[in-house]
Every structure is written in C-alpha cells, then in structure tokens.
Amino acid sequence: MVNSHLYTVLEGAHVSEKASLIADANRQFTFKVAKTATKTQIKRAVEEIFDVQVQSVRVLNVKGKRKGLMSRFPGRRSGWKKAYVGLKPGFDIDFASPE
C-alpha cells in the first residue's frame, strides 16, 4: 500500500510537447511537485507510486507569469516546482494504462 503523504509530494504529471520529447529520448518524465519537496522525497514517491527505479532527479522552480499588464489591475500567476525524473534502464511509466 502506498503512503498517502507521497501523493502530496507529486501533484501530477506535467504533459507538454517538450516533456513528451524528453520522455521518448531519455526515459525522463516530468512532474509538477510541491514547492517544499526535496529530491529524495520526489525519488521515493515516484518509486513507490509507479513501482520503478529512479536513476536521477532534477528540479527547477518555474516563475509565475505576469498577466494583465495593459489592464487596470495587473497581476501575477503563482510559481510552481517541476521535477525531471530519469529512470533506470528497463523501467517505464505508462500514463495511458489504468494499472
């Protein structure tokens, strides 16, 4: 059984054109993670949730975009944290399958 606190570390898969190209070429998958998550927590969460072995974890903070610059009330979207997770050879994550 997977611990429920691991689901608070991983907020979801980040699906984009760049993320799919990286996944196909290098077996690296992109996740949106909690701002306070560490590399060790991300590695443990991915290994236990998806039953794979993680080789590397790289994280980066994505800055929020400025919006409404020409309007009366300019604002800013909140920033978030992204993790690139590399898997060991022989392992793969398939987001399309239900199991």
N, C-alpha and C positions, 0 to 999 in steps of 0.2 A: 504494500500500500504506500502511496506517495504522500509525504507530509504536506499539509495544506499551506504551510508557510512558504514552500517552494513556489507556489503559484503566485505569491505576492512579489517574488523576485522577477519572474518573467511576466510581462504584461501582454505579450503577444508577438507573433511573427511580423516582421516588417517586410511587406511584399512590394517590390518595385522592380523596374527593369534592371537596374544596376545590381540589386540583390539576387535576382534570378541568374544573371550572367556570372556572378561570383560563385553562386551555389553550383552551377554546372561545371565551371572550370576548376575550382579549387576545393570542393566539398566544404565550403564555408556557408553558414547560414546566419541570417541577420535577425536579431530580436530587439524589440523595444523592451527595456528593462527599467526597474525602479531607479530613481535618481541616487538612492543610497546604496545600491547593490555593488558588491565588490566582485572582482574576477573569480575568486574562489567560490562565492555564493552562486554566481552565474553558472560556473562549471558544474557544481554539484546539482543544481536544479535541472540543467539540460540532461545530465547523465541519468538522473533518477526518473524524470518525466518521460523521456523518449527512449530509454534503455539503450544508450550508445556510449562510446568512449570519446571524450573530448581531448583533442591534442593541444589546442591553443584558444585563448580568449583575448580579444582586443576590444576595448571600449572607447567610446568617444561621446562627448556632450554636444548635442545639436542645439544651437541657439535658436530661440524663437524669432519669427519674422515680425518686422514692423508692418502694421496694417493701418489703412485709413489715413495716410499721410496728407492727402489733399482734403480730407473732410474736417469737420469742426472738432471732432473728438478722436485724435489719433490714439492708437493703442498698440499692444504688442501681444503676440501669441506666446504661450509659455514654452520654455525649452524642455527637452527630454533627453534621455540617455539611450544610446544604441550600442549593441554588442555584436561583434562578428565572432562567431564560434566555429572553429575549424575542427573537423572530425578526423579520427584516425582512419587509416585505410581499412576498407571492408565494412564501414558503417555508413548509414544514410538515413536521413529523415524524410519521410514522405508525408506532406501535409494533406494530400488529397485523400488518403485512405482513412477510413473511420477507426481502425485499430492501431 
